Amino acid sequence: MVKIAISGKGGVGKTTISGTLARILAREGYDVLAIDADPSMNLASALGVKKLPEPLTELKELIDERAGAGGIFKLNPKVDDIVERFGVTGPDNVKLLVLGTIERGGSGCMCPASSFLKALLRHVILKTNSVVILDMEAGVEHLGRGTTKGIDIMLIVVEPGARSIETAGRIAELARHIDIRRFGAIINKAVGDVKEIEGKLNGYGIAVTGVIPYDTALIQADMDNIAPIDKGGAAIEAMRDIWEKILKRSE
């Protein structure tokens, strides 16, 4: 089953795309696990899940029990029951798991919570038979070399604008350092010709997988507090086309 990590600068629409792709795949009969690894934790609303599940990093006792405490932590804590116990099932039977945030010190975090989340991601990416959609922050902090070999593609969402494109380049560079080799950019909120954007992305070694037009239906979906896929529109159809491209390349 395909495993997709989705990243990008804040505000570019990656969570909307993550939730919509998860619902599209579920409607095609796939068993889908959507993982919210972004500190903003908005994937539930993009999926249409009304009640946010408890973030895993708030399960302090469980993490201490599984991953250790007091300065000593286990690198391979037990995690094979976490999806079943703490995932929630939303519309179209998409299962959602929310990782939560880790408080990092100035030199980064090597702690039980970090060990626990990395072990969980290794498990769901390498050992589950579900399609996995991973909604990430603009970086690769949640990933590690033991996980990345199971990721089929990293999709980097960009919008028209220099900062968004530069962020995409930095994400790709970081991801290459942990051996992610397959990338695709999604140009979101596109208006008119995108050849200039495509050229700049190519300069970072990132090919364009698809283009999503600017669509006021997505704004209206947010105003109506419903999942974008339930509103429909040109942007949703473009996301269906993107999935078809990914599927063909994965065959």
C-alpha positions as CSV (number, residue, x, y, z in Angstrom):
1,M,0.0,0.0,0.0
2,V,1.2,3.5,-0.9
3,K,2.7,5.7,1.8
4,I,2.6,9.4,1.2
5,A,4.2,12.2,3.2
6,I,2.9,15.7,2.6
7,S,4.8,18.8,3.6
8,G,5.1,22.5,2.8
9,K,5.2,26.0,4.2
10,G,2.4,26.9,6.6
11,G,-0.8,28.1,5.0
12,V,-0.2,26.6,1.5
13,G,-3.0,24.1,1.9
14,K,-1.2,20.9,2.6
15,T,-3.7,19.9,5.3
16,T,-6.6,20.4,3.0
17,I,-4.9,18.3,0.4
18,S,-3.9,15.6,2.9
19,G,-7.5,15.2,4.2
20,T,-9.0,15.3,0.7
21,L,-6.6,12.7,-0.7
22,A,-7.3,10.5,2.3
23,R,-11.1,10.7,1.6
24,I,-10.6,10.2,-2.1
25,L,-8.6,7.0,-1.6
26,A,-11.1,5.7,1.0
27,R,-14.0,6.2,-1.4
28,E,-12.0,4.0,-3.9
29,G,-12.0,1.2,-1.4
30,Y,-8.6,1.6,0.2
31,D,-8.0,1.2,3.9
32,V,-6.7,4.6,4.8
33,L,-4.8,5.8,7.9
34,A,-4.4,9.6,8.1
35,I,-1.7,10.8,10.5
36,D,-1.6,14.4,11.7
37,A,2.0,15.2,12.4
38,D,1.6,19.0,12.2
39,P,1.7,20.9,15.5
40,S,-1.4,22.9,14.3
41,M,-3.4,19.7,14.4
42,N,-6.0,20.7,11.8
43,L,-6.3,17.4,9.8
44,A,-9.5,16.4,11.7
45,S,-11.4,19.3,10.2
46,A,-10.0,18.7,6.7
47,L,-11.3,15.1,7.0
48,G,-14.7,16.1,8.5
49,V,-13.9,14.5,11.9
50,K,-15.9,16.6,14.4
51,K,-14.2,15.5,17.6
52,L,-10.4,15.8,17.7
53,P,-8.8,12.6,19.1
54,E,-6.4,13.0,22.0
55,P,-2.9,13.8,20.8
56,L,-0.5,11.0,21.5
57,T,2.1,13.2,23.1
58,E,-0.5,14.0,25.9
59,L,-0.6,10.4,26.9
60,K,2.3,11.0,29.4
61,E,1.8,7.8,31.5
62,L,1.6,5.6,28.4
63,I,4.7,7.1,26.9
64,D,6.6,6.8,30.1
65,E,5.5,3.2,30.5
66,R,6.3,2.2,26.8
67,A,9.4,4.4,26.1
68,G,10.9,5.0,29.5
69,A,11.3,8.0,31.8
70,G,13.9,9.5,34.2
71,G,16.5,10.1,31.5
72,I,16.5,6.5,30.2
73,F,14.3,5.7,27.2
74,K,13.8,2.7,24.9
75,L,14.6,3.0,21.2
76,N,11.9,0.4,20.2
77,P,8.9,0.8,22.5
78,K,5.8,-1.3,21.9
79,V,3.5,0.6,19.5
80,D,1.6,-2.1,17.5
81,D,-1.7,-1.5,19.4
82,I,-1.7,2.4,19.2
83,V,-3.7,2.9,16.0
84,E,-6.4,0.5,17.2
85,R,-6.6,2.1,20.7
86,F,-6.2,5.7,19.9
87,G,-7.2,6.2,16.3
88,V,-10.7,7.5,15.5
89,T,-12.8,6.6,12.4
90,G,-14.2,9.4,10.4
91,P,-16.2,9.9,7.2
92,D,-15.6,7.3,4.5
93,N,-14.0,5.1,7.3
94,V,-10.7,7.0,7.2
95,K,-8.9,6.4,10.4
96,L,-7.2,9.4,12.0
97,L,-4.3,9.5,14.5
98,V,-3.0,12.8,15.9
99,L,0.6,12.8,17.1
100,G,0.7,16.1,18.9
101,T,3.7,18.3,19.7
102,I,7.0,17.7,21.4
103,E,8.5,20.5,23.5
104,R,12.1,20.8,22.2
105,G,15.0,22.2,24.1
106,G,17.6,24.4,22.4
107,S,19.6,21.4,21.2
108,G,16.6,19.3,20.0
109,C,14.7,16.6,21.7
110,M,16.0,13.1,22.6
111,C,13.2,12.0,24.9
112,P,10.7,9.2,25.5
113,A,8.0,11.1,23.5
114,S,10.3,11.4,20.5
115,S,11.4,7.8,20.7
116,F,7.7,6.7,20.9
117,L,6.6,8.7,17.9
118,K,9.4,7.6,15.7
119,A,8.8,4.0,16.6
120,L,5.1,4.4,15.8
121,L,5.8,6.0,12.4
122,R,8.2,3.1,11.6
123,H,5.5,0.7,12.4
124,V,2.7,2.3,10.5
125,I,4.8,3.0,7.4
126,L,6.8,-0.2,7.2
127,K,4.4,-2.8,8.7
128,T,0.8,-1.8,8.1
129,N,-1.2,-2.7,5.0
130,S,-3.1,0.6,5.1
131,V,-2.6,3.5,2.7
132,V,-0.9,6.1,5.0
133,I,-1.3,9.8,4.4
134,L,1.2,11.8,6.7
135,D,0.4,15.5,7.1
136,M,3.7,17.0,8.2
137,E,5.0,20.3,9.3
138,A,7.4,22.1,7.1
139,G,10.3,19.8,7.9
140,V,11.3,16.2,8.4
141,E,11.6,16.2,12.2
142,H,9.2,13.3,12.7
143,L,11.0,11.1,10.2
144,G,14.3,9.2,10.4
145,R,16.3,6.9,8.2
146,G,14.6,3.8,9.5
147,T,11.2,5.2,8.3
148,T,12.0,6.8,5.0
149,K,12.6,3.7,3.0
150,G,8.9,2.9,3.4
151,I,7.7,6.3,2.0
152,D,6.7,6.1,-1.6
153,I,6.6,9.8,-2.3
154,M,6.9,13.1,-0.5
155,L,4.5,15.7,-1.9
156,I,5.6,19.3,-1.2
157,V,2.8,21.8,-1.5
158,V,3.6,25.3,-2.8
159,E,1.6,28.3,-3.6
160,P,2.5,31.2,-6.0
161,G,5.2,33.1,-4.1
162,A,9.0,33.1,-3.6
163,R,8.9,32.1,0.1
164,S,6.8,29.0,-0.5
165,I,9.1,27.9,-3.3
166,E,12.2,28.5,-1.2
167,T,10.7,26.5,1.6
168,A,10.0,23.6,-0.8
169,G,13.7,23.6,-1.7
170,R,14.7,23.5,1.9
171,I,12.3,20.6,2.6
172,A,13.7,18.6,-0.3
173,E,17.2,19.2,0.8
174,L,16.5,18.0,4.4
175,A,14.6,15.0,3.1
176,R,17.5,14.0,0.9
177,H,19.7,13.9,3.9
178,I,17.5,11.1,5.3
179,D,17.4,9.3,2.0
180,I,14.0,10.3,0.6
181,R,14.6,10.3,-3.1
182,R,11.1,10.6,-4.7
183,F,9.5,14.0,-4.6
184,G,6.6,15.7,-6.3
185,A,5.4,19.3,-6.0
186,I,1.7,20.3,-5.9
187,I,1.2,23.8,-7.0
188,N,-1.9,25.0,-5.1
189,K,-4.1,28.1,-5.4
190,A,-2.8,28.4,-9.0
191,V,-4.1,31.3,-11.2
192,G,-3.0,31.4,-14.8
193,D,0.3,30.1,-16.2
194,V,2.5,28.2,-13.7
195,K,5.5,27.6,-15.9
196,E,7.7,30.1,-14.0
197,I,6.9,28.3,-10.7
198,E,7.5,24.9,-12.3
199,G,10.9,26.1,-13.6
200,K,12.0,27.3,-10.1
201,L,10.9,24.0,-8.6
202,N,12.8,22.1,-11.2
203,G,15.9,24.1,-10.2
204,Y,15.6,22.4,-6.7
205,G,15.2,19.0,-8.4
206,I,11.5,18.8,-7.7
207,A,9.1,17.8,-10.5
208,V,5.5,19.0,-10.5
209,T,3.0,16.2,-9.8
210,G,-0.1,18.4,-10.2
211,V,-1.7,21.8,-10.2
212,I,-4.7,22.8,-8.1
213,P,-6.6,25.9,-9.2
214,Y,-7.6,28.7,-6.9
215,D,-11.1,27.7,-5.9
216,T,-13.5,29.7,-3.8
217,A,-15.4,26.5,-2.9
218,L,-12.6,25.6,-0.5
219,I,-13.1,29.0,1.3
220,Q,-16.8,28.3,1.5
221,A,-16.2,24.8,2.9
222,D,-14.2,26.4,5.6
223,M,-16.9,29.0,6.3
224,D,-19.5,26.2,6.4
225,N,-17.3,24.1,8.7
226,I,-17.4,21.1,6.4
227,A,-14.7,19.0,4.8
228,P,-13.6,20.3,1.4
229,I,-14.5,17.1,-0.4
230,D,-18.1,17.4,0.8
231,K,-18.3,20.8,-0.9
232,G,-16.7,19.7,-4.2
233,G,-15.4,22.0,-6.9
234,A,-12.5,22.3,-9.4
235,A,-9.8,22.0,-6.7
236,I,-11.2,18.6,-5.6
237,E,-11.3,17.3,-9.1
238,A,-7.6,18.4,-9.5
239,M,-6.8,16.4,-6.4
240,R,-8.4,13.3,-7.9
241,D,-6.2,13.7,-11.0
242,I,-3.1,14.0,-8.7
243,W,-4.0,10.7,-7.1
244,E,-4.3,9.0,-10.5
245,K,-0.8,10.2,-11.4
246,I,0.6,8.9,-8.1
247,L,-1.1,5.6,-8.6
248,K,0.2,5.1,-12.1
249,R,3.8,5.8,-11.0
250,S,3.5,3.4,-8.1
251,E,2.3,0.5,-10.2
